[in-house]
Amino acid sequence: MRLKILPALHGLYERGELPPDMRVLGVSRRAWSDEELRSYIHEVLPKAEEPFLTHFSFLQGDAGHPATFVALAR
């Protein structure tokens, strides 16, 4: 994610090629908040500013548990 996806998304964002209402939802078993995910992204992409970071949210979950997919649907 940090080597390819995040830089690619940031480049698209900087060129105005992403929809303004675009959302990226990170899912992991890790117990992160939205702010912790955004902090991680800012560490990976120090030039990323707040407007870009607000497009990212986090959901704690496990792909092996159906409850994760129920939460994703919400």
N, C-alpha and C positions, 0 to 999 in steps of 0.2 A: 504494500500500500504506500509506504513512504517513498519508495524509489521511483515508482511509475505513476500510480493513480493520482496521488496528491499533487505532484508537479504538473501533471497533464490537466487536471481540473483547474488548478490555479492559472495556468496559461490560458485556458479557454475563458476563464472569468475575466482575466485582465484584458483580453481582446473583445470582451462583450459578447461572447458566443454562447453563453449559458442563459437559460431563461431566468428572469429575476426571481421567480418563485421556486427555483430548483431547491430540492432538499436532498441531503445525503445522510443516511441513517447508518451509523456504525453499530454492529452487533457483535458481542463477545461475552464470554463467561466472566470476564473481568468486571469488577464493580466500579465503573467509572460514571461520573456525572457528565452532562453536556460540556460543562466548563473544563473538566479534566481532558476530555477528547479535544476540545479546541486548544487547550494549552499544549497538548502533544503535537497537534498540527502546526502550531506556531513555532515549536521547537524544530520541527522538520523543515518548515518554510518560514524562516524569520521575517521575510518580506510580506508575508500574508497579513493583511489588516483586518480589523474587526468586521467590516461589511462582508468579506469573504467567509470568515469564520462562522458567522451567524447562520450559514446554510447547513451546518453540521450539527447533528444530534446523536445521542447514544442510547442504546437499549441493551441492558444486560440480559443475556439469554444463552441458550445452548441449542444448537441445531438438532440435537437428539431428543429434545423435549417438545411435544406438541404445543405446550403453553407459550413457547417462544413465538410460534407462528400465529397464535391467537393475538398476542401482543403486537406483532408486526401489522396485522390486519387493522388494528385500531389506529 
